């Protein structure tokens, strides 16, 4: 299929390239949850690589990449504008598309180097890193890795985290492009011309030498396309089993649901808290009747108590009673009001009559949601500007310690609240600080019935493999889930109904190569991309 596209692309006008860019972006989008078409991602990268390679002017490469970025992000991110109108959705998608445009521009340069599939894939890694870093702390949503939770590439996360997964997907895609170009070169022979996307002919004086060179390239590209995903399949055998660990712990995740979806879900804060208390008490009755196992710890979602329980005695009493009834400590997602009237998005360990203990204050807060940069400026564009929060980031290592209800040593639980899970550094810091189990408390009521919750669930699965830890996902409206260290979903809930999950999960103390290496693989890939870009520019100037 790709070879046929390349044959046409040898003489593509700009308009045809733009159509190919739209196809490429839609293919990458289709690889993301809730679909399980993960294998479309490398095909999309292959089509995009062919579309931008050899486009003549560098700005054309940027334009083609930018269009592909729009075709990818516009259908991926509509949940960002469900309740605030299309302006934030279109603006965010446009900014993200700029980075894909940058990929197109840089690919135009580095694709002339020997071994170009590697350098082009590294350029994709560089642009993903840039998008994940700036502006306003970056927006990593939509990294190729987060569409691979069901695919062959997922085990790469154990070695080099999400950046290595993205690179492996991109490398397969650029290998597919090289394979198609090599086949086309071989079929055309030395009498073709040097125009078009790929400069497809060799122009060597001897047909035999040209054909040999072409077939050497075909074999190399075919090996690349085959070896990269197969390596992921082999790595899967090294993933921990669902029960592998130091000792087991029984965990419950409560999904209380909310009275209404949208930005005003918390207008009935008491109802949201009551929902989670009620579902916890139902679990306590099931435990007493022998219908459910006794949990060592119960995890509530983000925003399960938007009434500050440290300042409101009624809320504190309700939570304490729920903890007593279920006979276990509860991790409570709460909004806390500070003395300066700013707020923190926190997870508090709450244990019966002892009350609040350790807490995690969300460190990576969401711009334009939990806080609004340049608030006065953005008021000119949206009436919703003043509805953004005044949250401040917390500090610490992301770990809270819980003494299990069944006794034994305290358990270190790593917390990444909702938006934090998309950032590599969140769980990396907590696992290095000793976290034996991970949790992602989240509130997705503000994103309605969109694909957002499934995309976020896939991120949690990638993080489980990346750090070799079981992950508990607790969401106000679902999907809540129990994920084992191999990325498999052991249990999950439907959306928009109260539910409780109870599972026995292993605690793990060993670390994966990805945890030990931290950001090093991504740094290395970015250095390779930068070096290739410098080499390409230098070569280009020398040829002038």
C-alpha positions as CSV (number, residue, x, y, z in Angstrom):
1,X,0.0,0.0,0.0
2,X,2.7,2.5,1.0
3,X,4.7,1.5,-2.1
4,X,1.8,2.4,-4.3
5,X,1.5,5.8,-2.6
6,X,5.2,6.4,-3.1
7,X,5.0,5.6,-6.8
8,X,2.4,8.4,-7.2
9,X,4.3,10.6,-4.8
10,X,7.3,10.8,-7.0
11,X,5.6,13.6,-8.9
12,X,3.2,14.9,-6.2
13,X,2.1,18.5,-6.4
14,X,1.7,20.3,-3.1
15,X,-2.1,19.7,-3.1
16,X,-1.6,16.0,-3.3
17,X,1.0,16.1,-0.5
18,X,-1.6,17.9,1.7
19,X,-4.2,15.2,1.1
20,X,-1.6,12.5,2.0
21,X,-0.8,14.6,5.2
22,X,-4.5,14.5,6.2
23,X,-4.5,10.7,5.6
24,X,-1.4,10.3,7.7
25,X,-2.8,12.4,10.6
26,X,-6.1,10.4,10.6
27,X,-4.2,7.1,10.6
28,X,-2.3,8.1,13.7
29,X,-5.5,9.3,15.4
30,X,-7.2,6.1,14.6
31,X,-4.5,4.2,16.4
32,X,-5.5,5.8,19.8
33,X,-8.1,4.4,22.3
34,X,-10.9,3.6,22.5
35,X,-9.9,1.9,19.3
36,X,-7.3,-0.9,19.4
37,X,-5.8,-0.2,15.9
38,X,-2.3,0.5,17.3
39,X,-0.7,-0.8,14.1
40,X,-2.0,2.2,12.1
41,X,0.4,4.5,13.9
42,X,3.6,3.4,12.0
43,X,1.6,3.4,8.8
44,X,0.6,7.0,9.4
45,X,4.2,8.0,10.2
46,X,5.3,6.2,6.9
47,X,2.8,8.2,4.8
48,X,3.7,11.4,6.5
49,X,7.4,10.7,6.0
50,X,6.9,10.1,2.3
51,X,4.7,13.2,2.0
52,X,7.3,15.6,3.5
53,X,10.5,13.9,2.2
54,X,12.0,15.8,-0.8
55,X,9.3,18.6,-0.8
56,X,11.7,21.2,-2.1
57,X,11.5,24.2,0.2
58,X,11.7,23.6,3.9
59,X,8.6,25.6,4.5
60,X,6.6,23.2,2.3
61,X,7.8,20.4,4.6
62,X,6.5,22.4,7.6
63,X,3.2,23.1,5.9
64,X,2.6,19.4,5.1
65,X,3.5,18.4,8.6
66,X,1.3,21.1,10.1
67,X,-1.7,19.8,8.1
68,X,-1.0,16.3,9.3
69,X,-0.9,17.6,12.8
70,X,-4.3,19.2,12.5
71,X,-5.7,16.0,11.1
72,X,-4.4,14.2,14.1
73,X,-5.1,16.6,17.0
74,X,-8.4,18.0,16.0
75,X,-10.2,14.6,16.3
76,X,-8.1,13.6,19.2
77,X,-8.8,16.6,21.5
78,X,-12.4,17.7,21.1
79,X,-12.9,16.9,24.8
80,X,-11.0,20.0,25.7
81,X,-13.8,22.1,24.3
82,X,-16.9,20.2,25.2
83,X,-18.2,22.6,27.8
84,X,-16.2,25.8,26.9
85,X,-16.8,26.0,23.2
86,X,-14.5,25.3,20.2
87,X,-11.9,28.1,20.7
88,X,-9.7,26.3,23.3
89,X,-10.0,23.0,21.4
90,X,-9.0,24.6,18.1
91,X,-6.3,26.7,19.7
92,X,-4.7,23.8,21.5
93,X,-4.9,21.5,18.4
94,X,-3.2,24.2,16.3
95,X,-0.4,24.7,18.8
96,X,0.2,20.9,18.9
97,X,0.1,20.8,15.1
98,X,3.0,23.3,14.9
99,X,5.3,20.6,16.4
100,X,4.3,18.1,13.7
101,X,5.0,20.9,11.2
102,X,8.5,21.2,12.8
103,X,8.9,17.5,12.3
104,X,8.1,18.0,8.6
105,X,10.6,20.8,8.3
106,X,13.5,18.9,10.0
107,X,12.6,15.7,8.1
108,X,13.1,17.6,4.9
109,X,16.7,18.3,5.9
110,X,17.8,15.0,7.6
111,X,16.2,12.7,5.0
112,X,19.2,13.3,2.7
113,X,21.6,11.7,5.2
114,X,22.7,8.0,5.1
115,X,20.6,6.0,7.5
116,X,17.9,8.6,7.3
117,X,15.1,6.4,8.8
118,X,16.9,6.5,12.1
119,X,17.4,10.2,12.0
120,X,13.8,11.0,11.0
121,X,12.5,8.8,13.8
122,X,14.8,10.6,16.2
123,X,13.4,13.9,14.9
124,X,9.9,12.7,15.8
125,X,11.2,12.1,19.4
126,X,12.7,15.6,19.5
127,X,9.4,17.2,18.5
128,X,7.5,15.1,21.0
129,X,9.9,16.2,23.7
130,X,9.5,19.8,22.7
131,X,5.7,19.6,22.7
132,X,5.9,17.9,26.1
133,X,8.0,20.8,27.5
134,X,6.8,24.1,26.2
135,X,4.7,26.3,26.5
136,X,3.3,26.3,30.0
137,X,5.1,23.1,30.9
138,X,4.1,21.3,27.7
139,X,1.3,19.1,26.6
140,X,2.4,15.5,26.1
141,X,-1.1,14.2,25.3
142,X,-1.0,12.4,21.9
143,X,2.5,10.9,22.1
144,X,2.7,7.8,19.9
145,X,3.4,5.7,23.0
146,X,-0.1,6.4,24.4
147,X,-1.8,4.6,21.5
148,X,0.2,1.4,22.0
149,X,-1.3,-0.1,25.2
150,X,-2.7,-3.0,23.3
151,X,0.2,-3.3,20.8
152,X,3.5,-5.1,20.2
153,X,5.5,-1.9,21.1
154,X,4.3,-1.6,24.7
155,X,7.1,-3.7,26.3
156,X,9.7,-1.1,25.1
157,X,8.3,1.1,28.0
158,X,10.1,-1.2,30.4
159,X,13.4,-0.4,28.8
160,X,13.2,3.3,27.9
161,X,9.8,4.5,29.0
162,X,7.2,6.2,26.8
163,X,9.9,8.0,24.7
164,X,11.4,4.7,23.6
165,X,7.9,3.4,22.7
166,X,7.3,6.4,20.5
167,X,10.7,6.1,18.9
168,X,10.1,2.4,18.1
169,X,6.8,3.2,16.5
170,X,8.2,6.1,14.5
171,X,11.2,4.0,13.4
172,X,9.0,1.3,12.1
173,X,7.1,4.0,10.1
174,X,10.3,5.5,8.6
175,X,11.5,2.0,7.9
176,X,8.2,1.3,6.0
177,X,8.8,4.5,4.0
178,X,12.4,3.5,3.2
179,X,11.2,0.0,2.1
180,X,8.6,1.4,-0.2
181,X,11.1,3.9,-1.7
182,X,13.7,1.1,-2.2
183,X,11.2,-1.1,-4.0
184,X,10.2,1.8,-6.3
185,X,13.9,2.5,-7.0
186,X,14.5,-1.0,-8.0
187,X,11.5,-1.2,-10.3
188,X,12.3,2.0,-12.1
189,X,16.0,1.3,-12.8
190,X,18.6,3.9,-13.6
191,X,16.6,5.7,-16.4
192,X,14.3,7.6,-14.0
193,X,14.8,11.2,-12.9
194,X,15.7,12.8,-9.6
195,X,12.5,14.8,-9.1
196,X,9.7,14.1,-6.6
197,X,9.5,13.0,-3.1
198,X,12.2,10.5,-2.9
199,X,14.8,11.2,-5.6
200,X,14.1,7.7,-6.5
201,X,16.9,6.9,-9.0
202,X,20.5,6.4,-8.4
203,X,21.9,7.8,-11.7
204,X,24.9,5.4,-11.4
205,X,26.5,4.6,-14.7
206,X,26.1,0.9,-14.4
207,X,22.7,-0.8,-14.0
208,X,24.1,-3.7,-12.0
209,X,25.6,-1.4,-9.4
210,X,22.4,0.6,-9.2
211,X,20.3,-2.5,-8.7
212,X,22.7,-3.9,-6.1
213,X,22.6,-0.7,-4.1
214,X,18.8,-0.6,-4.4
215,X,18.4,-4.2,-3.1
216,X,20.8,-3.6,-0.3
217,X,18.6,-0.7,0.8
218,X,15.5,-2.9,0.5
219,X,16.9,-5.6,2.6
220,X,18.1,-3.1,5.3
221,X,14.7,-1.4,5.4
222,X,12.8,-4.7,5.5
223,X,15.0,-5.9,8.4
224,X,14.3,-2.6,10.2
225,X,10.5,-3.0,9.7
226,X,10.6,-6.6,10.9
227,X,13.0,-6.4,13.8
228,X,11.7,-3.4,15.7
229,X,8.1,-4.7,16.5
230,X,9.4,-8.3,16.9
231,X,11.8,-7.0,19.5
232,X,8.8,-5.6,21.4
233,X,7.1,-9.0,21.2
234,X,10.3,-10.7,22.6
235,X,10.6,-8.1,25.4
236,X,7.1,-9.0,26.5
237,X,8.5,-12.3,27.9
238,X,10.5,-10.2,30.4
239,X,7.5,-8.4,31.8
240,X,6.5,-9.4,35.4
241,X,3.5,-11.7,35.8
242,X,0.3,-10.4,37.3
243,X,1.1,-11.9,40.7
244,X,4.9,-11.3,40.8
245,X,6.0,-9.2,43.7
246,X,7.2,-9.0,47.2
247,X,3.9,-9.4,49.0
248,X,0.2,-8.9,48.1
249,X,-2.1,-6.1,49.2
250,X,-5.9,-5.9,48.7
251,X,-7.0,-2.6,47.2
252,X,-10.5,-1.1,46.6
253,X,-11.2,1.6,44.2
254,X,-14.5,3.6,44.6
255,X,-16.3,5.2,41.7
256,X,-19.1,7.3,43.3
257,X,-20.2,9.1,40.1
258,X,-21.5,12.7,40.1
259,X,-25.0,14.2,40.0
260,X,-24.2,16.0,36.7
261,X,-21.5,16.2,34.1
262,X,-19.7,19.3,32.9
263,X,-17.9,22.2,34.5
264,X,-20.6,22.5,37.1
265,X,-20.4,18.9,38.3
266,X,-19.1,20.2,41.7
267,X,-22.0,22.6,42.2
268,X,-23.4,19.9,44.4
269,X,-20.2,19.2,46.3
270,X,-22.1,17.6,49.1
271,X,-23.8,15.2,46.7
272,X,-20.4,14.2,45.2
273,X,-19.0,13.5,48.6
274,X,-22.1,11.6,49.7
275,X,-22.0,9.5,46.6
276,X,-18.5,8.3,47.5
277,X,-19.3,7.7,51.1
278,X,-22.5,5.8,50.1
279,X,-20.6,3.5,47.7
280,X,-17.9,2.9,50.3
281,X,-20.6,1.9,52.9
282,X,-22.2,-0.4,50.4
283,X,-18.8,-2.1,50.0
284,X,-18.5,-2.3,53.8
285,X,-21.9,-4.2,53.9
286,X,-20.7,-6.5,51.1
287,X,-17.5,-7.2,53.1
288,X,-19.5,-8.0,56.2
289,X,-21.8,-10.3,54.2
290,X,-18.8,-12.1,52.7
291,X,-19.6,-10.9,49.2
292,X,-16.3,-8.9,48.9
293,X,-12.8,-9.2,50.3
294,X,-11.6,-6.9,53.1
295,X,-9.4,-4.2,51.5
296,X,-6.1,-3.0,53.1
297,X,-6.7,0.4,51.6
298,X,-9.5,2.2,49.7
299,X,-8.8,4.7,47.0
300,X,-11.3,7.5,46.2
301,X,-11.0,9.6,43.0
302,X,-9.8,13.2,42.5
303,X,-12.4,15.7,43.6
304,X,-14.3,13.1,45.6
305,X,-14.4,15.7,48.4
306,X,-14.5,19.2,46.9
307,X,-15.5,20.3,50.4
308,X,-12.3,20.9,52.3
309,X,-12.4,18.2,55.0
310,X,-9.6,20.0,56.9
311,X,-11.8,23.0,57.3
312,X,-15.3,21.4,57.3
313,X,-16.1,19.2,60.3
314,X,-19.1,17.6,58.6
315,X,-17.1,16.4,55.7
316,X,-14.4,15.1,58.0
317,X,-16.9,13.3,60.0
318,X,-18.4,11.6,56.9
319,X,-15.0,10.5,55.7
320,X,-14.0,9.2,59.1
321,X,-17.2,7.2,59.4
322,X,-16.7,5.7,55.9
323,X,-13.2,4.6,56.9
324,X,-14.4,3.1,60.1
325,X,-17.2,1.2,58.3
326,X,-14.9,-0.2,55.7
327,X,-12.2,-0.9,58.3
328,X,-9.5,0.5,56.1
329,X,-7.7,3.8,55.5
330,X,-9.0,5.8,52.5
331,X,-7.0,7.9,50.1
332,X,-9.3,10.9,49.6
333,X,-9.1,13.2,46.6
334,X,-9.9,16.7,48.1
335,X,-9.7,20.3,47.2
336,X,-8.0,22.2,50.1
337,X,-8.2,25.9,50.7
338,X,-4.9,27.5,51.8
339,X,-4.5,30.4,54.2
340,X,-3.9,32.7,51.2
341,X,-7.1,31.5,49.6
342,X,-5.3,29.6,46.8
343,X,-6.2,25.9,46.5
344,X,-4.4,22.6,46.2
345,X,-5.6,19.5,44.5
346,X,-4.7,16.9,47.1
347,X,-4.9,13.2,48.0
348,X,-5.0,12.7,51.8
349,X,-4.5,9.5,53.7
350,X,-7.6,9.3,56.0
351,X,-7.7,6.6,58.7
352,X,-10.9,6.4,60.8
353,X,-10.8,8.2,64.1
354,X,-7.1,9.2,63.5
355,X,-8.2,11.4,60.7
356,X,-5.9,12.9,58.1
357,X,-2.3,11.8,57.6
358,X,0.1,12.2,54.8
359,X,-0.9,13.9,51.6
360,X,0.1,14.4,48.0
361,X,-0.5,17.9,46.6
362,X,-0.8,17.7,42.8
363,X,2.5,19.1,41.5
364,X,1.8,19.3,37.8
365,X,-1.3,21.4,37.5
366,X,-3.3,21.9,34.3
367,X,-3.0,25.3,32.6
368,X,-6.3,26.8,31.4
369,X,-8.1,24.5,33.8
370,X,-6.7,24.4,37.3
371,X,-5.0,27.8,36.7
372,X,-5.0,30.4,33.9
373,X,-1.8,32.0,32.8
374,X,-2.2,35.6,31.5
375,X,-5.8,35.6,32.9
376,X,-6.4,39.3,31.9
377,X,-5.3,38.6,28.3
378,X,-7.5,35.5,27.8
379,X,-10.6,37.2,29.2
380,X,-10.8,38.9,25.8
381,X,-11.3,35.5,24.1
382,X,-13.6,33.6,26.4
383,X,-16.2,34.2,29.0
384,X,-14.9,31.0,30.7
385,X,-11.6,32.6,31.6
386,X,-12.6,33.4,35.2
387,X,-13.9,29.8,35.7
388,X,-10.3,28.5,35.6
389,X,-9.1,27.7,39.0
390,X,-6.5,29.3,41.3
391,X,-4.7,26.1,42.1
392,X,-1.0,26.2,43.1
393,X,1.4,23.3,42.6
394,X,2.6,21.1,45.5
395,X,6.0,19.8,46.2
396,X,7.3,16.4,47.4
397,X,8.1,13.1,45.8
398,X,4.5,11.9,45.0
399,X,4.5,9.2,47.7
400,X,2.1,8.7,50.6
401,X,2.5,5.9,53.2
402,X,-0.4,3.8,54.3
403,X,-0.5,1.2,57.1
404,X,-2.6,-1.6,55.7
405,X,-5.8,-2.5,57.5
406,X,-4.6,-6.1,57.8
407,X,-1.4,-5.0,59.6
408,X,2.2,-5.2,58.4
409,X,4.7,-2.6,57.3
410,X,3.5,0.7,55.8
411,X,3.0,0.6,52.1
412,X,4.4,3.4,49.9
413,X,1.9,4.4,47.2
414,X,2.9,6.6,44.3
415,X,0.2,9.1,43.3
416,X,-0.2,10.9,40.0
417,X,-3.4,12.8,40.1
418,X,-5.3,12.9,36.7
419,X,-3.3,15.2,34.4
420,X,0.0,14.2,36.1
421,X,0.0,10.7,34.6
422,X,0.8,12.1,31.1
423,X,4.2,13.4,32.3
424,X,7.1,11.0,32.6
425,X,8.5,12.6,35.7
426,X,5.5,12.1,37.9
427,X,5.7,8.4,38.6
428,X,9.5,8.3,37.9
429,X,10.0,10.4,41.0
430,X,7.6,8.4,43.2
431,X,9.0,5.0,42.2
432,X,12.6,6.2,42.8
433,X,11.3,7.4,46.2
434,X,10.2,3.9,47.0
435,X,6.6,3.6,45.7
436,X,5.5,-0.1,45.6
437,X,2.1,0.5,44.1
438,X,0.8,3.3,41.9
439,X,-2.5,5.1,41.7
440,X,-4.2,7.6,39.3
441,X,-7.1,9.2,41.1
442,X,-9.0,11.3,38.4
443,X,-12.1,13.3,37.8
444,X,-13.4,13.1,34.2
445,X,-16.8,14.6,34.8
446,X,-15.7,17.8,33.1
447,X,-15.0,15.9,29.9
448,X,-18.4,14.2,29.4
449,X,-18.7,11.1,27.3
450,X,-15.7,11.8,25.3
451,X,-12.7,9.5,24.4
452,X,-10.6,11.3,27.0
453,X,-11.0,8.7,29.8
454,X,-10.0,5.9,27.5
455,X,-6.9,7.8,26.4
456,X,-6.0,8.4,30.0
457,X,-6.5,4.8,30.9
458,X,-4.0,3.8,28.2
459,X,-1.5,6.1,29.7
460,X,-1.8,4.4,33.0
461,X,-1.2,1.0,31.3
462,X,2.0,2.4,29.8
463,X,3.1,3.6,33.2
464,X,2.5,0.2,34.7
465,X,4.9,-1.4,32.3
466,X,7.3,1.5,32.4
467,X,7.9,1.1,36.2
468,X,6.9,-2.5,36.7
469,X,4.1,-1.6,39.2
470,X,0.4,-2.4,39.5
471,X,-1.7,0.8,39.0
472,X,-5.1,1.5,40.5
473,X,-7.2,4.0,38.5
474,X,-10.0,5.5,40.5
475,X,-12.3,7.9,38.6
476,X,-15.4,9.8,39.7
477,X,-17.4,8.8,36.6
478,X,-15.2,6.0,35.2
479,X,-13.5,4.2,33.7
480,X,-11.9,3.0,36.9
481,X,-9.5,0.0,36.6
482,X,-7.1,-2.3,38.2
483,X,-4.0,-2.7,36.1
484,X,-1.2,-5.2,36.6
485,X,2.5,-4.6,36.1
486,X,2.4,-6.1,32.5
487,X,-0.1,-3.4,31.5
488,X,-3.2,-5.8,31.5
489,X,-6.5,-4.6,32.8
490,X,-7.5,-7.0,35.5
491,X,-10.8,-5.2,36.3
492,X,-12.6,-2.2,35.0
493,X,-15.9,-0.4,35.6
494,X,-18.5,1.0,33.2
495,X,-18.9,4.8,33.0
496,X,-21.4,7.0,34.8
497,X,-22.5,4.4,37.4
498,X,-21.5,4.0,41.1
499,X,-19.1,1.1,41.3
500,X,-16.4,-0.5,43.5
501,X,-13.5,-2.6,42.4
502,X,-11.6,-4.9,44.9
503,X,-8.4,-6.7,43.8
504,X,-5.4,-8.2,45.4
505,X,-2.3,-6.7,43.8
506,X,1.4,-7.4,44.3
507,X,3.7,-4.8,45.9
508,X,7.0,-4.5,44.0
509,X,10.3,-3.1,45.1
510,X,12.6,-3.8,42.2
511,X,13.0,-1.2,39.4
512,X,12.9,-1.4,35.7
513,X,15.7,-0.1,33.4
514,X,13.3,2.7,32.4
515,X,13.0,3.8,36.0
516,X,16.8,3.6,36.5
517,X,17.5,5.5,33.3
518,X,14.9,8.2,33.8
519,X,15.0,10.8,31.1
520,X,18.3,9.5,29.6
521,X,16.8,7.7,26.6
522,X,14.8,10.7,25.5
523,X,17.8,13.0,26.0
524,X,19.9,10.7,23.8
525,X,17.3,10.6,21.1
526,X,17.0,14.4,21.1
527,X,20.8,14.7,20.9
528,X,20.9,12.3,17.9
529,X,18.1,14.4,16.2
530,X,19.9,17.6,16.9
531,X,23.3,16.2,15.6
532,X,21.6,14.9,12.4
533,X,20.0,18.3,11.9
534,X,23.3,20.1,12.2
535,X,25.0,17.6,9.9
536,X,22.2,18.1,7.3
537,X,22.4,21.9,7.4
538,X,26.2,21.8,7.2
539,X,26.0,19.5,4.2
540,X,23.4,21.6,2.6
541,X,25.5,24.8,2.9
542,X,28.5,23.0,1.6
543,X,26.7,22.0,-1.5
544,X,25.6,25.6,-2.3
